Amino acid sequence: ARRSEVWLLGYGALVLALVIPLYLLVLWSPSLPLALVLTFFATALTLSYSPSYVAATQTLCDPRTRGAVAGLGAFVNNVTGGAILTFIVGAMSDAWAVTAGPESLRYALTVSTIAFCAPSALIYLGVALGVRGRLKVPPALTA
């Protein structure tokens, strides 16, 4: 059970690390059918870490704070992904439209994929390692 807490967070780091190349393949694929198939897999993989995120917060948080943590997490995800990131991608695309033309959106999405997914994966990994260091995990479970 103690090992699973680390793996719940480690899975989020793994997924975020794997979706970066998948989304880059989607953005830079010369074939529209291939890009659509890759979009399906990248999106499915992206959504697969949500249950482990919820399970990790439910497992690691005090029962009295679980509702607040869930609400705060949903709020931050929606504000970051739905508002701030959308604005940043649009601003980058508009700024690069003069030199890159219609490809400016592809460049902006590429930069945002790397700039936001890579640090998120590192944060997940850091939290997983921090949780692992805080737990008293029997040596037999860490092998």
N, C-alpha and C positions, 0 to 999 in steps of 0.2 A: 504494500500500500504506500509506503514512503517513497519507493522508487517511482511509482506512478505519478506523483506530484511533479517530479523532475521531468519525466517524460511528457507530461501534458504540456509543459512550457517548452521543452525541447522540440516537440512536434511543431509548435508554432514557428520556431526559428527555422526548422527544416523546410517547412512549407514556404515561408517567405523567401528563403534562399533559392528554392526550386522554381518559384513563379517568376523570378526576375528573367532568367533565360527564356522561359516559355513566352512571357509577354513580349520580350524583345523579338523573338521569332515571329510572333503574331504581327508586330508592327513593321517588321522588315521583310516579311515573306513576299516573294514576287507572285505567288499564286493565291488568288482569292479563296478558292475552295480549301486549300491547305490552311490559310489563315483562319477561316471559320472553324475548321476542326480543332486547330490549336487553341482557339478562343474558348471552345467548349471545355477542353481539358484544363486550360489555365484557370478558368472561372471555377470549375468543379474543385480543383485543387485549392484554390484560394478560399472557397467556402468550407472546405473540409476542416480547417483549423478552428472554426467558430465553436464547435462543441467542446474541443479541448480547452479553449480559452474560457468558456463558461464553467466547465468542470474545474479548471484550475482556480478560478476566482472563488467558486463555491467551496472548494477544498481548503484553500489557504486562508480565507478570510474568516474572521470571527462571525458567528451566526447573526449577531446584532448589526453587523456592517454590510452584510451581503447585498441587501437591497440598494443601499447607497452606492456600493461599488458597481453593481450592475447598471444602475442608472447613470452614474458618472462615466462608466466605460462606453455605454451607448451614446451618451451626449458627445463625448470627445470624438468617437468614431464618426458620428454624423456631422459634427461641425468641421472636423479635419477633412474627411473624405468628401463630404457633400458641399461644403462651402469654400473652405480655405484652399484646398488642393485644386478645385475647379477654377477658382480665380487665378491661382498661380500658373496653371497650365494655359489658361486663356491669355494671361499677360505675356508669358514667354512666347506663345504662338504669335500673338500680335506684334511683339517686338522683333521677332525673326521673320515676319512675313515679307518685309522689304527685301531681305537677302535670300531667303529660302523659298519664297513663294508658297504654293500650296503644300509643300513638304514641311512647313513650319510647325504644323500640328503634330506630325509624326516625330519631329525632333523634340518638341515640348513633352510629349507623352513618354518618349524614351528617357529624357533627363529625369522626369518626375518618377518614373518607375524605378530607376536606379537610386535616385536621391531620397526616396521615401521608403522603399522596401528594404534596402540594405541596412539602413540604421535601425529599422523596426526589427529585422532579424537579429541584429546585434543586441538590441535591448532585450528581446526574448531570451537569447542565449545567456546574457548577463544575469537576468533574473533567475533563469533555470540553474545556473551555476551558484548563484547566491543562495537559492533555496536548498540546493544540494549541500552546500557548506553549512547551512543552519540546521539541517536535519541530522539526526543520529541514525545513519543508514548502516545496517549490519554489513560487514565486508562481503558476505555471500551475495547480497543483492546488487552490489556495484560491479560485479564481474560480468 
